[in-house]
Amino acid sequence: MTSSLLQSLNQIFEAGIAISALSLFLRALTFNLRDRVSRSFAIVLACLVVVFSGEAISGAVEIGNVQDFWLKTQWVGIVFLPAALVHFSDALLETTGQPSRGRRSKLVVIGYIISFLFLLTLFFGSLLGPVTFEGPVPHLTRTSLSTFFIAIYLIAVIFSVWSIWRAYKRTKLRVSRRRMWYLMAGVLFISFGTYPYLQIGSGFAFANPEIFISLATLGNMAVFFFLLMMAYAVAFFGVPWPDRLIKSRLFKWFLRGPATVFIVLFMITFARESGNYFESNYAVSIPIITAITVLFMEHLITLIFPTLERLFFNSGDQGNIQLLQTISDRLITTGDLKQFLEAVIASACDQLQVSTAFIAAFDQGGIEQVVQVGDKQLLEKIGLDQTLLERVSESQNGNQSVFAWGDFWLFPLFSPQKGSLLGLLGVLQSGKLPLEENQRIAMNLLGERAALALDDRNMQQQIFNALQELEPKVDMIQRLRAATRYDQREMFTDLDLLSEDKSVNQLVKEALSHYWGGPKLSESPLLSLQVVQEALKENDGNAVNALRSTLKEAISRVRPVGDRRFTAEWILFNILEMKFMEGRKVREIALRLAMSEADLYRKQRIAIEEVSKVVLDMERIARSDGNGGES
């Protein structure tokens, strides 16, 4: 009974790790795939998905051929995991301001090549032997090549931990150092918790099945825990959001993902064990239990998450944060304002028994009709001009009243707080002034409602203008915060390069568009890059030629290896060379590359992004050389 429960618990964690890793993988693809650390971590996650999916499914099936297939599938992930960890550790070290000068990058490539060679030996049956049922669970037997793989595996893990340790030593902030510890411990536990030890300890497992299953379960628990810790640490890379928002989003993902998955798996396991105990058919209840559990968890998370967010992520400005979070629900959009004012003039028409009315708002010294109903010809003849403005100013002193203007009665609308004139409520004349008492009271009330809406509209417009002015500054600060989490030298980055309006992609595009001469090249902020300054010596002190040579070098690095061809892998380089270096027209390039002009523009944008990445890499290396960095 104890062995069965441990086996079930172990299977829950195997499936939970696979599903959580898949969820994290999709999250990485969605949010911050542009960041190298996140991309390399996504590869680690993909390996874990394959490993634990194969392990979980192979333990659940009983057919020998199927077990053999899933056990080998598990090893596909194990084979590539060492290279993925080396890649991940190299990306971490580069993030702290220590880019590779080529040696570490070559080592990453060599690691993937070795993994691919081991994959071939796996398919040809050289890496592993046949399936054996010796021990608590089936597993693939070891061969002489397996021993060699274990040695490579250990070397890769040691190198990865050493690289992360170097990154830790270069990190100065306490919070960043703590996250580096999470990553270092995560690499260790995931490396040693993922390897199938039945290959080297099947005798011990056969003699002590309960101890082995207990150790395997504890190992999977540790892998799951440190997988979440690594996901937490990696979530801060490559995103400009504040820490509060990153933690909140990650916590919500945890509740909707891993927490829900584990509860569903637990309920399914409970139903299966109960069915076996009472000797009843439990298969029918599994879909029902799954659906009810998922719906219940989603509803529960929706209810309790705002409270949990306030409890765990309160930074001291909760009132302001809550106000900003709910401001979208309180905003009056143009459509909302129009609907409300249409209701106001509909009520005014009912009160005075007319069919034509309008509401106009004062905007920058002019008058604009916001809403109108009725006879369009009459409305066009109103004459909302400067003469009317003078008439309103002369006859009104901050008190709401009514006066005739052409065929309409006009009711001035004043701000409830400032007393300033906001607009006019115009209604087609239906008699003579003054109005009856009940009509006057009703129109005054409707005027107050319309004035309130127009006043809110003006205040919100001021807020929008302030936010638009503030947005690039806030974005710059957030991006600086993100850049300096692990490398404090990024604080000295040229602010023009961080500004969204002058992003690197845009600057590179502008410089390339004037590659053979023009202000977008000669006056480009890219001239201040250190890599361009270093190129001055080779260009006789000519800054424009230095920038041109830097761009040419960046484009050459996009070029694939070998002779030039017009194949898919050469498309980006061909576009760059023909468009910017040779100055050909778009239609000519599209015909030469056999693609539509729309597709050409999309590919051109991707090509410029690739050149921008190369320029940034060249700049990081130049700065690292200038600061005496090591590879």
C-alpha positions in Angstrom: 0.0 0.0 0.0 2.8 2.4 0.9 4.7 1.6 -2.3 1.6 2.2 -4.3 1.0 5.6 -2.7 4.6 6.6 -3.2 4.4 5.5 -6.8 1.3 7.5 -7.4 2.8 10.6 -5.7 5.9 10.2 -7.9 3.8 10.0 -11.0 1.9 13.2 -10.0 5.2 15.1 -9.7 6.5 13.7 -13.0 3.4 14.8 -14.8 3.3 18.1 -12.8 6.9 19.0 -13.8 6.2 18.2 -17.4 3.0 20.3 -17.5 4.6 23.2 -15.5 7.7 23.2 -17.7 5.5 23.3 -20.8 3.5 26.2 -19.3 6.7 28.0 -18.5 8.0 27.3 -22.0 4.9 28.9 -23.6 5.1 31.8 -21.2 8.7 32.4 -22.3 7.7 32.3 -25.9 4.9 34.8 -25.2 6.6 37.5 -23.0 10.3 37.9 -23.4 11.7 35.7 -26.2 13.9 38.6 -27.4 16.1 38.2 -24.3 18.9 35.7 -24.6 18.6 34.4 -21.1 14.9 33.7 -21.6 15.5 32.0 -24.9 18.2 29.7 -23.5 16.0 29.0 -20.5 13.2 28.1 -22.9 15.5 25.4 -24.4 16.1 24.0 -20.9 12.4 23.9 -20.3 11.8 22.1 -23.6 14.3 19.5 -22.5 12.5 19.1 -19.2 9.1 18.8 -21.0 10.5 15.9 -23.1 12.3 14.2 -20.1 9.4 14.2 -17.7 6.7 13.5 -20.3 8.6 10.4 -21.4 9.1 9.3 -17.8 5.5 9.9 -16.8 4.0 8.2 -19.8 6.4 5.2 -19.8 5.5 4.6 -16.2 1.8 4.6 -17.0 1.7 2.2 -20.0 2.4 -1.6 -19.8 3.0 -2.5 -23.5 6.7 -3.2 -24.1 7.1 -1.4 -27.4 5.3 1.7 -26.2 7.4 1.8 -23.1 10.6 1.5 -25.2 9.4 4.4 -27.3 8.7 6.7 -24.4 11.8 5.8 -22.5 13.9 6.7 -25.6 11.8 9.9 -26.0 12.8 10.8 -22.4 16.4 10.4 -23.3 16.1 12.9 -26.2 15.6 15.6 -23.6 18.4 14.2 -21.4 20.8 14.2 -24.3 20.3 17.9 -25.1 20.0 19.1 -21.4 23.8 19.5 -20.9 24.2 21.7 -23.9 21.1 23.7 -23.0 22.5 24.3 -19.5 25.9 25.5 -20.9 24.0 27.8 -23.2 21.9 29.1 -20.3 24.9 29.8 -18.1 26.7 31.6 -20.9 23.7 33.8 -21.4 23.7 34.6 -17.7 27.3 35.5 -17.7 26.9 37.8 -20.7 24.0 39.6 -19.0 26.3 40.7 -16.2 28.5 42.5 -18.7 30.8 39.7 -19.6 30.1 38.9 -23.3 31.9 36.0 -25.0 34.8 36.9 -27.4 34.1 33.7 -29.2 35.4 30.9 -27.0 32.3 30.4 -24.9 30.0 30.8 -28.0 32.0 28.1 -29.8 31.7 25.9 -26.7 27.9 26.3 -26.8 27.9 25.3 -30.5 30.2 22.3 -29.8 27.9 21.3 -27.0 24.9 21.1 -29.2 26.8 19.2 -31.9 27.9 16.6 -29.3 24.3 16.3 -28.1 23.2 15.8 -31.7 25.8 13.0 -32.1 24.6 11.3 -29.0 21.0 11.6 -30.3 22.1 9.7 -33.4 23.6 7.0 -31.2 20.3 6.8 -29.3 18.4 6.2 -32.5 20.9 3.6 -33.7 20.8 1.7 -30.3 24.4 2.4 -29.3 23.8 4.8 -26.4 21.4 2.6 -24.5 20.5 -1.1 -24.3 17.1 -2.8 -24.4 14.3 -2.2 -21.8 14.7 -4.2 -18.6 12.1 -4.7 -15.9 14.6 -5.2 -13.1 13.7 -2.7 -10.3 10.6 -0.9 -9.4 10.0 0.6 -12.9 11.1 -0.3 -16.4 14.3 1.4 -17.7 16.8 1.2 -20.5 20.0 -0.6 -19.7 23.5 1.0 -19.8 26.1 0.5 -22.5 29.8 1.5 -22.6 28.8 4.7 -24.5 26.4 5.5 -21.6 29.4 5.8 -19.3 31.0 8.3 -21.6 27.8 10.3 -21.8 27.7 10.4 -18.0 31.2 12.0 -18.0 30.2 14.6 -20.6 27.0 15.3 -18.6 29.0 15.9 -15.4 31.5 18.2 -17.2 28.7 20.2 -18.6 27.0 20.6 -15.3 30.3 21.7 -13.6 31.0 24.2 -16.3 27.5 25.6 -16.1 27.6 26.0 -12.3 31.1 27.6 -12.6 29.8 30.1 -15.2 26.9 31.1 -13.0 29.3 31.5 -10.1 31.3 33.9 -12.2 28.0 35.8 -13.0 27.2 35.8 -9.3 30.6 37.3 -8.5 30.1 40.1 -11.0 26.6 40.9 -9.6 26.6 43.6 -6.9 23.0 44.1 -5.8 21.9 41.8 -3.0 18.6 41.0 -4.6 20.3 40.1 -7.9 22.8 37.9 -6.1 20.0 36.1 -4.4 18.4 35.3 -7.7 21.8 34.1 -9.0 21.8 31.7 -6.1 18.4 30.4 -7.1 19.7 29.8 -10.6 22.8 28.1 -9.5 20.9 25.8 -7.1 18.3 25.2 -9.8 20.9 24.0 -12.3 22.4 21.6 -9.8 19.1 20.1 -8.6 17.6 19.9 -12.1 20.8 18.3 -13.5 21.0 15.6 -10.8 17.2 15.2 -10.3 16.6 14.6 -14.0 19.1 11.8 -14.7 17.6 8.3 -14.5 19.6 6.6 -11.8 18.2 3.2 -12.5 20.9 2.8 -15.1 23.6 2.8 -12.4 21.6 1.7 -9.3 19.1 -0.9 -10.5 20.4 -3.5 -8.0 19.8 -1.2 -5.1 16.4 -0.2 -6.4 15.4 -3.9 -6.8 16.5 -4.7 -3.3 15.0 -1.6 -1.7 12.0 -0.5 -3.9 10.3 1.7 -1.3 13.5 3.6 -0.4 14.3 4.1 -4.1 10.7 5.4 -4.9 10.9 7.7 -1.8 14.2 9.1 -3.0 12.9 9.5 -6.6 9.8 11.3 -5.2 11.9 13.6 -3.1 14.1 14.3 -6.1 11.1 15.2 -8.3 9.8 17.4 -5.5 13.2 19.2 -5.5 13.2 19.5 -9.3 9.7 21.0 -9.2 10.6 23.5 -6.5 13.8 24.7 -8.1 12.1 24.8 -11.5 9.7 27.4 -10.1 12.6 29.2 -8.4 14.5 29.4 -11.7 11.4 30.6 -13.4 11.0 33.3 -10.8 14.6 34.5 -11.3 14.5 34.4 -15.1 11.2 36.3 -15.2 13.2 39.5 -14.3 15.4 39.3 -17.4 14.6 41.2 -20.5 11.4 42.9 -19.3 11.0 46.6 -18.4 8.2 45.9 -15.9 8.7 46.8 -12.2 9.5 43.9 -9.8 6.0 44.2 -8.2 4.3 43.6 -11.5 6.6 40.7 -12.5 6.0 39.0 -9.1 2.2 39.5 -9.4 2.0 38.1 -12.9 4.2 35.1 -12.0 2.2 34.3 -8.9 -1.0 34.4 -10.9 0.5 32.1 -13.5 1.5 29.8 -10.7 -2.0 29.6 -9.4 -3.6 29.1 -12.8 -0.9 26.7 -14.0 1.1 24.4 -11.6 -1.2 24.8 -8.6 -4.3 23.9 -10.6 -2.5 21.1 -12.4 -1.4 19.5 -9.2 -4.9 19.7 -7.7 -6.4 18.1 -10.8 -3.7 15.4 -10.8 -4.4 14.7 -7.1 -8.1 14.4 -7.7 -7.6 12.1 -10.6 -5.2 9.9 -8.6 -7.6 9.9 -5.6 -10.5 8.8 -7.9 -8.3 6.0 -9.4 -7.2 4.7 -6.0 -10.7 4.9 -4.6 -12.0 3.0 -7.7 -9.4 0.3 -7.2 -10.1 0.0 -3.5 -13.9 -0.3 -4.0 -13.4 -2.3 -7.2 -15.6 0.0 -9.2 -15.2 1.6 -12.7 -13.7 5.0 -12.2 -12.9 5.9 -15.8 -16.3 7.6 -16.3 -15.8 10.0 -13.4 -12.3 11.2 -14.6 -13.5 13.8 -17.2 -16.2 15.0 -14.8 -13.7 15.4 -11.9 -11.2 17.2 -14.2 -13.8 19.7 -15.6 -15.2 20.5 -12.1 -11.8 20.9 -10.5 -10.5 23.2 -13.2 -13.7 25.3 -13.2 -13.6 25.5 -9.4 -9.9 26.5 -9.3 -10.4 29.2 -12.0 -13.3 30.7 -10.1 -11.5 30.6 -6.8 -8.4 32.3 -8.2 -10.5 35.0 -9.7 -12.1 35.7 -6.3 -9.1 35.5 -4.1 -6.3 36.8 -6.3 -6.9 40.6 -5.7 -6.8 39.9 -1.9 -3.6 37.8 -2.2 -2.0 40.5 -4.4 -2.7 43.2 -1.8 -1.3 40.9 1.0 1.9 39.7 -0.8 2.8 42.5 -3.2 1.9 45.7 -1.3 4.8 48.1 -1.9 3.3 50.9 0.2 1.5 52.6 -2.6 -1.4 50.3 -2.8 -4.0 53.0 -2.9 -2.4 54.6 -6.0 -1.8 51.2 -7.6 -5.4 50.2 -7.1 -6.7 53.5 -8.5 -4.6 53.0 -11.6 -5.7 49.4 -12.0 -9.4 50.4 -11.9 -9.1 53.6 -13.9 -9.9 51.8 -17.2 -13.3 50.9 -15.7 -14.0 54.5 -14.7 -12.9 56.2 -17.9 -15.4 57.9 -20.1 -14.5 57.1 -23.7 -15.7 59.1 -26.7 -18.3 56.5 -27.3 -19.4 56.5 -23.6 -19.7 60.3 -23.7 -21.7 60.3 -26.9 -24.2 57.7 -25.5 -24.7 59.7 -22.3 -25.1 63.0 -24.1 -27.5 61.5 -26.6 -29.6 60.4 -23.6 -29.5 64.0 -22.3 -30.7 65.6 -25.5 -33.3 62.9 -25.9 -34.7 63.9 -22.5 -34.5 67.6 -23.5 -36.5 66.9 -26.7 -39.1 65.0 -24.7 -39.4 67.9 -22.2 -39.9 70.6 -24.9 -41.6 68.3 -27.4 -39.2 69.0 -30.2 -37.2 66.7 -32.5 -34.0 68.6 -33.1 -31.3 69.3 -30.6 -27.5 69.3 -30.2 -24.7 69.6 -27.6 -21.6 71.5 -28.5 -18.3 71.7 -26.6 -15.8 74.5 -26.5 -12.4 73.3 -27.6 -9.3 75.5 -28.0 -11.2 78.7 -28.7 -13.7 77.0 -31.1 -17.0 75.2 -30.8 -17.5 71.6 -31.9 -20.8 69.7 -32.0 -20.4 66.6 -30.0 -23.9 65.0 -30.5 -26.9 66.0 -32.5 -30.3 64.7 -33.4 -33.0 65.8 -35.8 -33.1 68.0 -38.9 -29.5 68.2 -40.3 -30.2 71.3 -42.5 -31.3 73.3 -39.4 -28.3 72.1 -37.5 -25.9 73.2 -40.2 -27.4 76.7 -40.2 -26.9 77.3 -36.5 -23.7 79.3 -37.1 -21.4 78.1 -34.3 -18.7 80.8 -34.9 -16.8 83.6 -33.1 -19.9 85.8 -33.1 -21.7 83.2 -31.0 -18.7 83.0 -28.6 -18.8 86.8 -28.1 -22.6 86.6 -27.6 -22.2 84.0 -24.9 -19.4 85.8 -23.2 -21.3 89.1 -23.1 -24.6 87.7 -21.8 -23.4 85.2 -19.3 -21.7 85.8 -16.0 -21.3 82.2 -14.7 -25.0 81.7 -14.2 -26.9 79.2 -16.3 -29.7 80.8 -18.4 -31.2 80.4 -21.8 -31.2 82.7 -24.8 -32.4 82.5 -28.4 -30.0 82.1 -31.3 -31.6 81.6 -34.7 -34.1 78.8 -34.6 -32.7 77.4 -31.3 -32.7 78.0 -27.6 -29.2 77.8 -26.2 -28.4 76.7 -22.7 -24.8 77.5 -21.6 -23.1 74.6 -19.8 -20.7 75.7 -17.0 -18.2 73.7 -15.1 -19.6 72.6 -11.7 -16.3 73.4 -10.0 -14.6 76.2 -11.9 -17.6 78.0 -13.3 -16.0 78.2 -16.7 -18.0 77.8 -19.9 -17.8 74.2 -21.3 -20.3 74.1 -24.0 -23.9 74.7 -25.1 -27.1 72.6 -25.1 -29.2 73.7 -28.1 -32.9 72.8 -28.5 -35.2 73.8 -31.4 -37.5 76.6 -30.3 -41.0 75.4 -29.5 -42.6 78.6 -28.2 -41.5 81.8 -26.5 -39.3 82.4 -23.6 -39.3 82.3 -20.6 -39.9 78.6 -20.2 -42.5 77.2 -17.8 -41.3 76.5 -14.3 -41.2 72.7 -14.7 -39.5 72.9 -18.0 -36.9 75.3 -16.7 -36.1 73.1 -13.7 -35.8 70.0 -16.0 -33.6 71.8 -18.5 -31.4 73.1 -15.7 -31.0 69.6 -14.4 -30.2 68.2 -17.8 -27.7 71.0 -18.4 -25.9 70.1 -15.2 -25.7 66.5 -16.3 -24.3 67.5 -19.6 -21.8 69.9 -18.1 -20.6 67.2 -15.6 -19.9 64.9 -18.6 -18.1 67.6 -20.5 -16.1 68.6 -17.4 -15.0 64.9 -16.9 -14.1 64.7 -20.5 -11.8 67.7 -20.2 -10.1 66.5 -17.0 -9.5 63.0 -18.6 -8.1 64.6 -21.7 -5.6 66.5 -19.5 -4.7 63.1 -17.8 -4.2 61.5 -21.2 -2.0 64.3 -22.4 0.1 64.0 -19.2 0.3 60.2 -19.6 1.4 60.6 -23.2 4.2 63.0 -22.1 5.1 60.8 -19.2 5.1 57.5 -21.1 8.5 57.7 -22.8 10.2 58.9 -19.6 8.7 56.1 -17.5 9.5 53.6 -20.2 13.1 54.8 -20.2 13.4 54.5 -16.4 11.8 51.0 -16.5 14.2 49.8 -19.2 17.2 51.2 -17.3 16.0 49.4 -14.2 15.7 46.2 -16.1 19.1 46.7 -17.7 20.9 47.4 -14.4 19.4 44.5 -12.4 22.6 42.5 -13.2 25.0 44.9 -14.9 25.3 48.3 -13.3 27.3 49.7 -16.2 24.1 49.8 -18.3 23.2 52.8 -16.2 25.6 54.8 -18.4 23.9 53.7 -21.7 23.1 56.5 -24.1 19.5 57.5 -23.3 18.8 58.1 -26.9 19.4 54.4 -27.5 16.9 53.6 -24.8 14.2 55.9 -26.0 11.3 54.2 -27.6 11.0 56.9 -30.2 14.7 56.4 -31.2 15.0 52.7 -30.7 18.1 50.9 -32.0 16.0 49.2 -34.7 14.7 52.6 -35.9 18.1 54.2 -35.7 19.7 51.4 -37.8 16.9 51.6 -40.3 17.4 55.4 -40.7 21.1 55.1 -41.0 20.9 52.3 -43.6 18.3 54.3 -45.6 21.0 57.1 -46.0 23.9 54.5 -46.2 25.6 56.4 -49.1 25.1 59.8 -47.6 22.4 61.9 -45.9 21.5 63.5 -42.5 20.1 60.2 -41.1 23.6 58.8 -41.3 25.7 61.8 -40.7 23.6 63.0 -37.7 22.7 59.6 -36.3 22.9 59.0 -32.6 24.7 55.8 -33.5 27.8 57.9 -34.1 28.3 58.0 -30.3 28.6 54.2 -30.0 31.9 53.0 -28.7 32.3 50.5 -31.5 32.0 53.4 -34.0 34.5 55.5 -32.0 36.9 52.6 -32.2 36.5 52.4 -36.0 37.6 56.0 -36.4 41.3 55.0 -36.7 40.5 52.7 -39.6 38.6 55.4 -41.3 41.0 58.3 -41.0 39.0 59.9 -38.3 35.8 60.2 -40.4 32.9 59.4 -38.1 30.4 58.9 -41.0 32.7 56.4 -42.7 33.3 54.7 -39.3 29.5 54.3 -38.8 29.2 53.1 -42.4 31.9 50.5 -41.9 30.3 49.3 -38.7 27.0 48.8 -40.4 28.7 47.0 -43.3 30.4 44.7 -40.7 27.1 44.0 -39.0 25.5 43.1 -42.3 28.4 40.8 -43.2 27.8 38.9 -39.9 24.2 38.3 -41.0 25.5 36.6 -44.2 25.3 32.8 -44.1 28.4 30.7 -44.7 29.3 29.8 -48.2 28.7 31.2 -51.7 25.8 33.6 -52.2 22.6 32.0 -53.3 19.0 33.0 -53.6 17.7 30.4 -51.2 15.6 30.9 -48.0 18.5 31.1 -45.6 20.0 33.9 -47.7 16.9 36.0 -48.0 17.7 38.4 -45.1 21.3 39.1 -46.3 20.1 39.5 -50.0 17.5 42.0 -48.9 20.0 44.0 -46.9 22.6 44.0 -49.7 20.3 44.8 -52.6 18.2 47.4 -50.7 20.8 49.3 -48.8 24.2 48.4 -50.2 23.2 48.4 -53.9 20.3 50.8 -53.6 17.9 48.8 -55.8 14.1 49.6 -55.9 11.6 47.5 -53.9 9.8 46.2 -57.0 13.1 45.1 -58.5 14.2 43.3 -55.3 10.8 41.6 -55.0 11.0 40.3 -58.6 14.5 39.1 -58.0 13.6 37.2 -54.8 10.3 36.0 -56.1 8.1 37.4 -53.4 5.4 40.0 -53.0 6.3 43.6 -52.0 4.3 43.1 -48.7 6.3 40.0 -47.9 9.5 41.9 -48.8 8.7 44.7 -46.3 8.1 42.1 -43.5 11.4 40.4 -44.3 13.2 43.7 -44.5 12.0 44.6 -40.9 13.3 41.2 -39.7 16.6 41.8 -41.4 17.0 45.2 -39.8 16.3 43.7 -36.4 19.0 41.2 -37.0 21.5 43.9 -37.9 20.4 45.8 -34.8 21.2 42.8 -32.6 24.6 42.5 -34.2 25.3 46.2 -33.7 24.3 45.8 -30.0 26.5 42.7 -29.6 29.4 44.6 -31.2 28.8 47.5 -28.8 28.8 45.3 -25.7 32.0 43.6 -26.8 33.6 47.0 -27.4 32.6 48.2 -23.9 33.8 45.0 -22.4 37.2 45.4 -24.1 37.3 49.0 -22.9 36.7 47.9 -19.3 39.3 45.1 -19.5 36.7 42.2 -19.3 37.6 38.5 -19.7 35.9 35.9 -21.9 
